[in-house]
Amino acid sequence: MKELSVKVQSDYLERMVTVKNPVLAVAELIWNALDAEATTVRVGFALNDMSAVERVNVTDDGHGMDYDDVTSSFEKLGGSWKKYSTHSKGGARRLHGKRGQGRFQAFSIGVQVSWHTCYLLNRHPVEYSISGRRTRLGTFTIDDNPKQAKDCELGTTVVIDGVDNGIHSLTTPKAVQTITEQFALYLRQYPDVGIFYNGHRIDPADAELKREEYTLDDVVLEGIGVVTSKMTVIEWKAPTDRVLYLCDAGGSRCRKPSRAFRHPALTSPRI
């Protein structure tokens, strides 16, 4: 075993793992799986006798994490290969993550996080594990080398132990609603992808009350030319916060605008 240390100030990492809504931290792990071209992502929970979550499992069937990429990216916050790419390594998907910060948000849920991954090396399946603890934030323990494994299935499993944030909220219908809102556009764009949250398959159609598409006026940008755009308005069946997201040309969610937008179309509490 060997250790990897993130080259960044510890107080910066501590701010990064302060996530008020643990469901959003789980969403980041799902995004990582989708960026690895997973077609199936399963989020499961282990409960104690008080029906409180004590463990979170996120399993995917993506292409796994290359050992050489992990040893470099885990040591360099913001040095993820995604920063310089627009599509996944296989070219099949538009990327969501860019800064390589999603792995740290897992520590906002529980005290220990481990990754076990299987990928192809020279056309042969190999596997290895990596783990970290919140008490040593920024330091990870990783196997010395990937080991050949005949029976390992390609993909990655993330396990969060010692859950102390979201012990009850992670398994509520509101959590399913939040995950649905996060991935509705993505699942519309990639219908072959299946996301299962606590045994429930995430289907935008189950949560959408109404969906409308609007073509907006073209905008001319200096040095770029004419930019076309459209707006998708989704009204959810369950009441939720009104949110506006700016997306890229592929429909992948990028960010919330820094200023509030007010428009008569955004009056419903379900939008």
WOSUL-V110918 format. One record per residue. N is the residue number from 1. RES is the residue in three letters. SS is DSSP state (alpha for helix, beta for strand, coil for the rest). Layout:
n=N res=RES ss=SS
n=N res=RES ss=SS
This chain:
n=1 res=MET ss=coil
n=2 res=LYS ss=beta
n=3 res=GLU ss=beta
n=4 res=LEU ss=beta
n=5 res=SER ss=beta
n=6 res=VAL ss=coil
n=7 res=LYS ss=coil
n=8 res=VAL ss=coil
n=9 res=GLN ss=coil
n=10 res=SER ss=alpha
n=11 res=ASP ss=alpha
n=12 res=TYR ss=alpha
n=13 res=LEU ss=alpha
n=14 res=GLU ss=alpha
n=15 res=ARG ss=alpha
n=16 res=MET ss=alpha
n=17 res=VAL ss=coil
n=18 res=THR ss=coil
n=19 res=VAL ss=coil
n=20 res=LYS ss=coil
n=21 res=ASN ss=coil
n=22 res=PRO ss=alpha
n=23 res=VAL ss=alpha
n=24 res=LEU ss=alpha
n=25 res=ALA ss=alpha
n=26 res=VAL ss=alpha
n=27 res=ALA ss=alpha
n=28 res=GLU ss=alpha
n=29 res=LEU ss=alpha
n=30 res=ILE ss=alpha
n=31 res=TRP ss=alpha
n=32 res=ASN ss=alpha
n=33 res=ALA ss=alpha
n=34 res=LEU ss=alpha
n=35 res=ASP ss=alpha
n=36 res=ALA ss=coil
n=37 res=GLU ss=coil
n=38 res=ALA ss=coil
n=39 res=THR ss=coil
n=40 res=THR ss=beta
n=41 res=VAL ss=beta
n=42 res=ARG ss=beta
n=43 res=VAL ss=beta
n=44 res=GLY ss=beta
n=45 res=PHE ss=beta
n=46 res=ALA ss=beta
n=47 res=LEU ss=beta
n=48 res=ASN ss=coil
n=49 res=ASP ss=coil
n=50 res=MET ss=coil
n=51 res=SER ss=coil
n=52 res=ALA ss=coil
n=53 res=VAL ss=beta
n=54 res=GLU ss=beta
n=55 res=ARG ss=beta
n=56 res=VAL ss=beta
n=57 res=ASN ss=beta
n=58 res=VAL ss=beta
n=59 res=THR ss=beta
n=60 res=ASP ss=beta
n=61 res=ASP ss=coil
n=62 res=GLY ss=coil
n=63 res=HIS ss=coil
n=64 res=GLY ss=coil
n=65 res=MET ss=coil
n=66 res=ASP ss=coil
n=67 res=TYR ss=alpha
n=68 res=ASP ss=alpha
n=69 res=ASP ss=alpha
n=70 res=VAL ss=alpha
n=71 res=THR ss=alpha
n=72 res=SER ss=alpha
n=73 res=SER ss=alpha
n=74 res=PHE ss=coil
n=75 res=GLU ss=coil
n=76 res=LYS ss=coil
n=77 res=LEU ss=coil
n=78 res=GLY ss=coil
n=79 res=GLY ss=coil
n=80 res=SER ss=coil
n=81 res=TRP ss=alpha
n=82 res=LYS ss=alpha
n=83 res=LYS ss=alpha
n=84 res=TYR ss=alpha
n=85 res=SER ss=coil
n=86 res=THR ss=coil
n=87 res=HIS ss=beta
n=88 res=SER ss=coil
n=89 res=LYS ss=coil
n=90 res=GLY ss=coil
n=91 res=GLY ss=coil
n=92 res=ALA ss=coil
n=93 res=ARG ss=coil
n=94 res=ARG ss=beta
n=95 res=LEU ss=coil
n=96 res=HIS ss=coil
n=97 res=GLY ss=coil
n=98 res=LYS ss=coil
n=99 res=ARG ss=coil
n=100 res=GLY ss=coil
n=101 res=GLN ss=coil
n=102 res=GLY ss=alpha
n=103 res=ARG ss=alpha
n=104 res=PHE ss=alpha
n=105 res=GLN ss=alpha
n=106 res=ALA ss=alpha
n=107 res=PHE ss=alpha
n=108 res=SER ss=alpha
n=109 res=ILE ss=coil
n=110 res=GLY ss=beta
n=111 res=VAL ss=beta
n=112 res=GLN ss=beta
n=113 res=VAL ss=beta
n=114 res=SER ss=beta
n=115 res=TRP ss=beta
n=116 res=HIS ss=beta
n=117 res=THR ss=beta
n=118 res=CYS ss=beta
n=119 res=TYR ss=beta
n=120 res=LEU ss=beta
n=121 res=LEU ss=beta
n=122 res=ASN ss=coil
n=123 res=ARG ss=coil
n=124 res=HIS ss=beta
n=125 res=PRO ss=beta
n=126 res=VAL ss=beta
n=127 res=GLU ss=beta
n=128 res=TYR ss=beta
n=129 res=SER ss=beta
n=130 res=ILE ss=beta
n=131 res=SER ss=beta
n=132 res=GLY ss=beta
n=133 res=ARG ss=beta
n=134 res=ARG ss=alpha
n=135 res=THR ss=alpha
n=136 res=ARG ss=alpha
n=137 res=LEU ss=coil
n=138 res=GLY ss=coil
n=139 res=THR ss=beta
n=140 res=PHE ss=beta
n=141 res=THR ss=beta
n=142 res=ILE ss=beta
n=143 res=ASP ss=coil
n=144 res=ASP ss=coil
n=145 res=ASN ss=coil
n=146 res=PRO ss=coil
n=147 res=LYS ss=beta
n=148 res=GLN ss=beta
n=149 res=ALA ss=coil
n=150 res=LYS ss=coil
n=151 res=ASP ss=coil
n=152 res=CYS ss=coil
n=153 res=GLU ss=coil
n=154 res=LEU ss=coil
n=155 res=GLY ss=beta
n=156 res=THR ss=beta
n=157 res=THR ss=beta
n=158 res=VAL ss=beta
n=159 res=VAL ss=beta
n=160 res=ILE ss=beta
n=161 res=ASP ss=beta
n=162 res=GLY ss=beta
n=163 res=VAL ss=beta
n=164 res=ASP ss=coil
n=165 res=ASN ss=coil
n=166 res=GLY ss=coil
n=167 res=ILE ss=coil
n=168 res=HIS ss=coil
n=169 res=SER ss=alpha
n=170 res=LEU ss=alpha
n=171 res=THR ss=alpha
n=172 res=THR ss=coil
n=173 res=PRO ss=alpha
n=174 res=LYS ss=alpha
n=175 res=ALA ss=alpha
n=176 res=VAL ss=alpha
n=177 res=GLN ss=alpha
n=178 res=THR ss=alpha
n=179 res=ILE ss=alpha
n=180 res=THR ss=alpha
n=181 res=GLU ss=alpha
n=182 res=GLN ss=alpha
n=183 res=PHE ss=alpha
n=184 res=ALA ss=alpha
n=185 res=LEU ss=alpha
n=186 res=TYR ss=alpha
n=187 res=LEU ss=alpha
n=188 res=ARG ss=alpha
n=189 res=GLN ss=alpha
n=190 res=TYR ss=coil
n=191 res=PRO ss=coil
n=192 res=ASP ss=coil
n=193 res=VAL ss=coil
n=194 res=GLY ss=beta
n=195 res=ILE ss=beta
n=196 res=PHE ss=beta
n=197 res=TYR ss=beta
n=198 res=ASN ss=coil
n=199 res=GLY ss=coil
n=200 res=HIS ss=beta
n=201 res=ARG ss=beta
n=202 res=ILE ss=coil
n=203 res=ASP ss=coil
n=204 res=PRO ss=alpha
n=205 res=ALA ss=alpha
n=206 res=ASP ss=alpha
n=207 res=ALA ss=alpha
n=208 res=GLU ss=beta
n=209 res=LEU ss=beta
n=210 res=LYS ss=beta
n=211 res=ARG ss=beta
n=212 res=GLU ss=beta
n=213 res=GLU ss=beta
n=214 res=TYR ss=beta
n=215 res=THR ss=beta
n=216 res=LEU ss=coil
n=217 res=ASP ss=coil
n=218 res=ASP ss=coil
n=219 res=VAL ss=beta
n=220 res=VAL ss=beta
n=221 res=LEU ss=beta
n=222 res=GLU ss=coil
n=223 res=GLY ss=coil
n=224 res=ILE ss=coil
n=225 res=GLY ss=beta
n=226 res=VAL ss=beta
n=227 res=VAL ss=beta
n=228 res=THR ss=coil
n=229 res=SER ss=coil
n=230 res=LYS ss=beta
n=231 res=MET ss=beta
n=232 res=THR ss=beta
n=233 res=VAL ss=beta
n=234 res=ILE ss=beta
n=235 res=GLU ss=beta
n=236 res=TRP ss=beta
n=237 res=LYS ss=coil
n=238 res=ALA ss=coil
n=239 res=PRO ss=coil
n=240 res=THR ss=coil
n=241 res=ASP ss=coil
n=242 res=ARG ss=coil
n=243 res=VAL ss=coil
n=244 res=LEU ss=coil
n=245 res=TYR ss=beta
n=246 res=LEU ss=beta
n=247 res=CYS ss=beta
n=248 res=ASP ss=coil
n=249 res=ALA ss=coil
n=250 res=GLY ss=coil
n=251 res=GLY ss=coil
n=252 res=SER ss=coil
n=253 res=ARG ss=beta
n=254 res=CYS ss=beta
n=255 res=ARG ss=beta
n=256 res=LYS ss=beta
n=257 res=PRO ss=coil
n=258 res=SER ss=coil
n=259 res=ARG ss=coil
n=260 res=ALA ss=coil
n=261 res=PHE ss=coil
n=262 res=ARG ss=coil
n=263 res=HIS ss=coil
n=264 res=PRO ss=alpha
n=265 res=ALA ss=alpha
n=266 res=LEU ss=alpha
n=267 res=THR ss=coil
n=268 res=SER ss=coil
n=269 res=PRO ss=coil
n=270 res=ARG ss=coil
n=271 res=ILE ss=coil
